[in-house]
Amino acid sequence: MLKPSADLIIDPKQSRYSLVVGVAKRARQIVEEAEKNGEILIEKPVDLAVHDFMDEKYQLVENPVVEDDEDGASAACGQQDAVLTEESGDPAGEAEDIVLE
C-alpha cells in the first residue's frame, strides 16, 4: 500500500486539502484517458496520480483566498482554488492548467 508523506509532495505553504483534490482530479483524468484508449489499468488510478505528483509531472498552484468584504462574507467561502499544472517536455515550458473546483 502506497503511503507517501504529503510533506514530500507539497511545499509547507501549500494546503493538504488542495493536494487531495488535485490527486483526485488527476486520478479521474487517468481513468478517462484509459477508457478513451480502451486500456485496462493494472495499478489503481490514485496510485498513478500520486506518482505523477511525486515525479513532478504535475504540480499544484494555489490561488490565494479572497478576503472578507464589508459585510464579513467571504467571496471565496474560505476555500482555495487550486490549479493542476502538467509539466510538459516542451522546451518552451508551456503547461496545461486545470482549475480544481
C-alpha positions as CSV (number, residue, x, y, z in Angstrom):
1,M,0.0,0.0,0.0
2,L,1.4,3.4,-1.0
3,K,1.6,5.8,1.9
4,P,3.9,8.7,0.8
5,S,4.1,11.7,3.1
6,A,2.3,14.7,1.9
7,D,5.3,16.7,3.0
8,L,7.3,15.1,0.3
9,I,4.9,16.1,-2.4
10,I,3.8,19.7,-1.5
11,D,5.5,22.7,-0.1
12,P,5.0,23.6,3.5
13,K,2.9,26.6,2.5
14,Q,0.5,24.5,0.4
15,S,-2.7,23.1,1.6
16,R,-3.1,19.3,2.1
17,Y,-6.7,19.7,1.0
18,S,-5.6,21.0,-2.4
19,L,-3.3,18.0,-2.7
20,V,-6.2,15.6,-2.1
21,V,-8.4,17.4,-4.6
22,G,-5.5,17.6,-7.1
23,V,-4.8,13.8,-6.8
24,A,-8.5,13.0,-7.2
25,K,-8.8,15.2,-10.3
26,R,-5.7,13.6,-11.8
27,A,-7.0,10.1,-11.0
28,R,-10.2,10.9,-12.8
29,Q,-8.2,12.1,-15.8
30,I,-6.2,8.9,-15.8
31,V,-9.4,6.8,-15.8
32,E,-11.0,8.9,-18.6
33,E,-7.8,8.6,-20.7
34,A,-7.7,4.8,-20.2
35,E,-11.4,4.4,-21.1
36,K,-11.0,6.5,-24.2
37,N,-7.9,4.5,-25.3
38,G,-9.5,1.1,-24.4
39,E,-6.8,0.4,-21.9
40,I,-7.2,-1.7,-18.7
41,L,-5.5,-0.2,-15.7
42,I,-3.5,-2.7,-13.6
43,E,-2.5,-0.1,-11.0
44,K,-5.1,2.0,-9.1
45,P,-5.6,5.4,-10.7
46,V,-5.0,7.2,-7.3
47,D,-1.6,5.4,-7.0
48,L,-0.7,6.6,-10.6
49,A,-1.9,10.1,-9.7
50,V,0.3,10.2,-6.5
51,H,3.3,9.0,-8.6
52,D,2.6,11.8,-11.1
53,F,2.9,14.4,-8.3
54,M,5.9,12.6,-6.7
55,D,7.7,12.6,-10.0
56,E,6.8,16.3,-10.5
57,K,4.9,15.6,-13.7
58,Y,2.1,17.6,-12.2
59,Q,2.2,20.3,-9.6
60,L,-0.4,22.3,-7.6
61,V,-0.6,26.0,-7.9
62,E,-2.9,27.6,-5.3
63,N,-4.7,30.8,-5.7
64,P,-4.9,33.0,-2.6
65,V,-8.1,33.1,-0.5
66,V,-10.2,36.2,-1.2
67,E,-10.5,38.4,1.9
68,D,-13.9,39.2,3.5
69,D,-15.9,42.1,2.1
70,E,-17.6,44.8,4.2
71,D,-20.4,42.6,5.4
72,G,-18.0,40.0,6.6
73,A,-19.0,37.5,3.9
74,S,-16.1,35.9,2.1
75,A,-16.5,35.8,-1.7
76,A,-14.5,32.6,-1.8
77,C,-16.2,30.9,1.1
78,G,-12.9,30.4,2.7
79,Q,-11.7,27.8,0.2
80,Q,-8.7,28.0,-2.0
81,D,-8.8,27.3,-5.7
82,A,-6.0,25.2,-7.0
83,V,-4.6,24.7,-10.4
84,L,-3.3,21.4,-11.6
85,T,-0.3,22.1,-13.8
86,E,1.2,19.4,-16.1
87,E,4.9,19.7,-16.6
88,S,5.4,19.3,-20.3
89,G,8.5,18.0,-22.0
90,D,8.2,21.0,-24.3
91,P,11.4,23.2,-24.2
92,A,9.1,26.3,-24.4
93,G,7.8,25.3,-20.9
94,E,4.1,25.5,-21.8
95,A,2.0,23.6,-19.4
96,E,-1.7,22.6,-19.2
97,D,-3.6,24.2,-16.4
98,I,-6.7,22.7,-14.9
99,V,-8.7,24.6,-12.3
100,L,-9.9,22.5,-9.5
101,E,-13.4,23.2,-8.1
